[in-house]
Amino acid sequence: MMRQREKITRRVNGKNAALSAGNGKEKG
């Protein structure tokens, strides 16, 4: 359970970073 949650959070963090980068490019 704990390990799975770690993997999911890591994956979500990567998605959020990519989304924020994409949003910055669109705005800029």
DRENDO-1510 file (C-alpha; in Angstrom, 1 decimal, always signed):
<recs>
REC; n; res; u; v; w
REC; 1; MET; +0.0; +0.0; +0.0 .
REC; 2; MET; +2.6; +2.5; +1.0 .
REC; 3; ARG; +4.9; +1.7; -1.9 .
REC; 4; GLN; +2.0; +2.0; -4.3 .
REC; 5; ARG; +1.1; +5.4; -3.0 .
REC; 6; GLU; +4.7; +6.5; -3.4 .
REC; 7; LYS; +4.7; +5.5; -7.0 .
REC; 8; ILE; +1.4; +7.2; -7.7 .
REC; 9; THR; +2.5; +10.4; -6.0 .
REC; 10; ARG; +5.7; +10.4; -7.9 .
REC; 11; ARG; +3.8; +9.9; -11.2 .
REC; 12; VAL; +1.3; +12.7; -10.4 .
REC; 13; ASN; +4.2; +15.0; -9.4 .
REC; 14; GLY; +5.8; +14.4; -12.9 .
REC; 15; LYS; +2.4; +15.1; -14.6 .
REC; 16; ASN; +1.9; +18.3; -12.6 .
REC; 17; ALA; +5.5; +19.5; -13.5 .
REC; 18; ALA; +4.8; +18.8; -17.2 .
REC; 19; LEU; +1.4; +20.5; -17.1 .
REC; 20; SER; +2.9; +23.6; -15.3 .
REC; 21; ALA; +5.7; +23.8; -17.9 .
REC; 22; GLY; +3.1; +23.5; -20.7 .
REC; 23; ASN; +0.9; +26.2; -19.2 .
REC; 24; GLY; +3.9; +28.5; -18.9 .
REC; 25; LYS; +4.7; +28.0; -22.6 .
REC; 26; GLU; +1.1; +28.7; -23.6 .
REC; 27; LYS; +0.9; +31.9; -21.5 .
REC; 28; GLY; +4.3; +33.1; -22.6 .
</recs>
